[in-house]
Amino acid sequence: MVKGLIFDYGGTLDTGGRHWGKVLWQAYVESSSGVSEGDFREAYVYAERTLGCTLVIQPDYTFYRTLDAKLAIELGWLEASGRIGRSGSGLDSLRRAMLDRLYDEVKRQTERSRYALEQLKPRYPMALVSNFYGNIGVVLDEFGLGGLFDHVVESAVVGIRKPDPRIFTLGVEALGLEPDEVVVVGDSYGNDIVPAKRAGCHAVWLKGEGWTDETHDETLPDAVITDLSQLGLNVLHDNMSK
């Protein structure tokens, strides 16, 4: 019997299943940046690695400021490597335009996610388990999501990152439940679905636009959805027989 839920944050609640790399690339295209997709992908990986190993993001950073920092690192790398034909004020204008476009999109999606979570909140205790930078509490409050979660497990705080299944075990323990009483909902097959199942949980895959075209075994998750609004009782109970 399902007694509790664990949600991922990035790519699940803020983009509706789209990988952040795809979301950012769309902003580069729509802003006529002149950057090739291959160069963008290199910049994206560089920025992710930089943010993962340095304290760029501070505990009081909002998502707006976090996203601005990420874009600044990407664009700085593109400029330094000669991959973009802008500099100075032209580069600053491009960053601001992309930032505002992306932030508006995230606000719209998190509002949709908030509505879906509000429908589930009266029936289930909920935890958030996320690879994040130490400021997830500020971000959740920024988008009106903070009060919906009974517990938050953040990688930068607990020192464990997905795909290590132990981070989901921490979420289960925070809820005071057994693993087979918990459903994990996330967009990343490798970071959410596989480790959640290894931790003994049920898993619902929010399948969206991935970073690559790689296909996955869709028999591993207990259910596959394309929108959080599909998390009804039939998904959370009828499919949890594996």
C-alpha positions, 0 to 999 in steps of 0.5 A: 500500500502506498503511504508516502511520496518522494519527488525529485525537483530539477527536471520534474517540478520546474520543467515538467519532465524536460531535461534542463539541457534541452530547456536551456538550448531552446533559450539559446535558439530563441534568443538568436545566440548564434551558438551551435548545439555542440558548443552549447553542450560543452558549455552546459557540461562545464557549468554543471561541473563548475557548480558541482565542485565550487561554492558559486551558489550560496544558501540564500540564492533564489532560483532566479539568481542561481539560474543567472549564475549558471548562464554567466558560467556558460556564456563566459566559457563560450566567450573565452573559447571563441564559440560566441560572437558577442562580448561585453554589453552584448553578452550581458543583454543576451544573458538577461534576455535568456534569464527572463525568458527561462524564469517566466517558463519555470514560474508557469511550470512550477505553478502547474506542479504546485497544483498537482502537489496540492491535490496529493498533499491531503492524502500523503506525506511528501518528501523532496529528494534533490541534487541541489546546491544548498539553497533548495529551501529558498527556491521552494519558498520562491515558488510557493512549494515549501509548505507542501513537503514534510521533509527535504533531503538535499544532496549538498546538505547530506553529502550524498548525490543521486544516483546513489540509492542511499539518498532515497533511503534517507527520504524514506526514513524521514517519512518514517515508512518502509521503502515498499510503502513509498513511491518516488516520482522523477524525470531522470531514468538514471538518477531517479528511477534506477536508484529508487528501485534499488532502494526498494521503493516504487517508482513513477517515471515522468518521461519527457524530453531527455538530454539524449535520444537513449531509450530505456527499459520501461518495465522497470518503473511501476508506471510511466506518465507525461504530466504530474496531473496524471498522478491519480489513485490509479497510478499510485495504487493500481500499478504498484504491484511489482 
